[in-house]
């Protein structure tokens, strides 16, 4: 039987469809992120930063076109360098932009393809969570969804071989999302990635204020403080906060910008944040 492959939907639009150009683009963002991090550290005391999270268990990263949010996403992905040989499975959750449904949707695909190659799906994990009442098989929710797809090339560049558990999140409360994450939590071999942008289409100053409040809510693990207009991926974000708090994790903001800072005008901006949990 031929394997089922979820093909790319936004290659050539949200990110380059040419493999060489895509690899070069991502590697550039990662180098810039590492250089920026070193510059910040050089301004501090030589004493180790006690707030630094060395081996993240989870990330929150944005999902716009790479020219807009790629540099921000890279600031989180660059921190996986020490875990490259450890992480063997990625639990990836993002919001649904095209299909309305209640709960969470998994895919029947055996592989998710990108211009950099195909990523095998952890079918055992899919089988495990589809037995939960809040999880169902909805291929349509995955076929055109960009929130998960744009993360895959970054993951392919920063990790070695890994399997993927892709989950599109619809109308779901934090506890139900947290239960799914708890089921798949695993150990150091399992990384959780939440795909979410922040505020949408406000003025530059208003967006900065809103996104700072959202960042504070993430760092303080207060899902009740993140509302509809604060983050398009608030449902998976809030589910992660519920699960992370149970596991005693801490969250740190590693980048907070908006499209007015990267590649767009400043009158109506989209907010982007990058966060690590450990």
N, C-alpha and C positions, 0 to 999 in steps of 0.2 A: 504494500500500500504506500502510495506517495505521501510524504510528510505534508502537513498543512503549514503553510508559511504566511504569516501576516506581513504583507509587503508595505513598503514605505508609503505614506500619504502626503507628507509635507516636505520631502527632500526636494531641493531646488527652490523652495519657497522660504521655509524657516531656517534652513541651513543648506550648505552646498551639497549637491548630489554627486559631484565628482570626488571619488575617494581620496585622491591626493590633496585636493584643495580642502576637503573637510578635515583631514588629518592635520594639515598645516594650520588651519584656522584654530582648531581646538588646542593644539600644542602651543600656539602663540598666546592664547588666553591663559593657559596654565603657567607658562613662563612668566607672564606679566603678573599673575596672582602670586606666584612664589617670590618674585622680586619685590612686590609691594609688601608682602608679609615680612621679608627680611629687613626692609627699610624701617618698618614699624618697630621690629625687635631691636634694631641697632640703636634706636632712640631711648630704649629702656635700660634699666640697670642690668648688669650681667647676671644678677640673681634670676633664677628660673621664674617665669610668670606662672603663678599658682593657678590662674584661671585658664591656662591653656589646656585644650582638650587634644591629647596626642593621637588617640585612636578612636575616631568617632564611631558610635554605634548607629547613628541616624543622621540624615541631612534633610534640610528643607532647602530647595533650590527653585529658581524661577523657570518659566517655560515659554518665553516669548521668542521671536526670531533672534538668532544668535547676535546680530549686530546690536540689538537692544539689551538683551539680558545675558548673553554669553559670558562677558567678563565677570558678572556677578556670580553666575553659577560656577565658574571656574575657581572662584575664591574658596568655595566649599570643596569642590572635587579635588583641588590640589592638596588638600589635607588628608587624602587617602593614601598618600605615597607610602607611609609606613605599613599600611594594611594590604598592599598590593598582592602579596603572596599568601595572605590569610583569608581574605573574603572570597567565598566560593558561591554565594547565593545572594541575590539582590531582591528584596521585596519592594516593588515600585508602585506607589499609589498616586493618582492624580485625578482632578475633577473632570466630569463629563461636560464637554462644551456643545455637543451636537445631539445627544440622545437623552431624553428625560426618563428617569426610572428611579425607583426606590431601592435603596440598599447599595450593594457593590456588584460589579460585573467582572467575571473572568472570561478568558478566551479559550476556544477549542484548538488554537494553533499549537503546533509543535515547536515552531521557531518564530522569532520576531526578526525581520531582516532590516539592515541598514546598509548604506553604501560601503561600510567597513566590514560587512559580513553578517552572518546570522547567529543569533543568540538562542541557545536551547531553553525551552520552558521546563520548569520543574513540575512535571505532571503529577507527581506524588503530592506535592504541596497543594496544587489546584484541587485534586481529588479530596484532600483533607478539608479544605475550607468551603468547598461547594456543598458540603453536608450541613453547613450552618445556615440558618433560616435567612440571614441577611445577605447571603452571597448567591448569585445565580449566573448561569452561562448566558452571556449576551454578546455575540460576536459583533453585532452592529455597533455596540458602544465602543469597540476597539478599532474598527476598520478605518475611521477617519480622524480619530482622536490624536491631537498633537501633544497633549500635556505629558504623556508617557514617551512618545516617540523621540522628542527632542533631547531627552536625557540619555538615550541609549548610546549615541556615539561618544559622549563624554565618558560613560562607564566603560566602553570598549577601550578607550585610551588610557584610563587610569588603573584598570584592573587586568589581571590575567584571565584565564578561563573561568567563567561563572555561569550559573543558571539564573533564570529570571522568573519572578512571580509577578506578572503585570495585573494590576487591579484598577479599574476605573470606578470612581466613587460618585454615586448619585446623591439622592436625598437620604442621608444617613446621619444618625446622631453620633456624638463622640464615643459613647460607650460601645456601640455596635462595631465601629471602626477599631476601637481599642481591643475588643475581643478577637478580631481577626489578626491584629498585630501580635497579640499575646500568643495565639495559636502557632504563629510562625516565627516567634521571637528568636529561637535558637541561641547560638553562642557567638564567639568572635567571627565565625565563618559567615554569619548572616548580617548583611547591611540593609537598613531600611532607608528608602529615599522617598520623600514627599515632594511632589511637584506642585508649586503654587506661586502665582504672582500676588502682589499686594493690592493697594488701592488702584482704581481705574478712572482716568479721564477727569481728574481734578487739576487745579492750578498747581504749579510747582511747590509753592509754600504750603498749601493745604495738604498735598500729598506727603510732604516731608513730616508734617505734624501727625497725620493719620498713621503713616508707616512706622514712625517712632513709637507711637502708642502700641501698635501691633507687635513690634519687636519687644517692647517691655512686657507685654502679655505672654509672649513666647518664652522669654527668659525667666519669667516668674511662674511659668506653668499654670496660667490662668485661662483655660479655654473659654470660659464664660465671657471674657472680655474681647473676644474676637468675633465680630458680627458680619452680616451679609456683605456690607460694602467694604470691609477691611481686607479681604483676601478671597480670590476666586476659588482657592483650594482650602477654604476654611474647614470643610468637613474632614478631609484627611489630616490636615494640620492639627485640628482639635483632638482627633482620635489619637494621634501620636503623643500629644501632651498628656492625655489620660494614661496611656501605657507607659510613657517615659517617667512620669511621676511615680508610678507604682514600682518601677525598677530603680528609683533613686538617681536617675540621670540628671545632669545639669545641661542647660542650653546656653549657647554663646552666639551672639550676632557677629559674623565675620565680615559682612559687607551689607550696606544698605544704601541703595541708590535708586534712581528712577530713569525713565527714558529720556528725560531732559538732561541727564548727566552723561548719557552714552551716545545716542544717535538720533534724538528727536527734538522737537520744539518744546518749549517750557510752558505752553498755555494749557494743554491737556496731556497729562503724563500718566504713565503706568508705573507703579512701584515695584521694585525688585529687592528681595532680601535673601541672604544666604546665612544659614544657621547650622551649627554642628552640635550634636548631643553626645555626651559621654559621661 
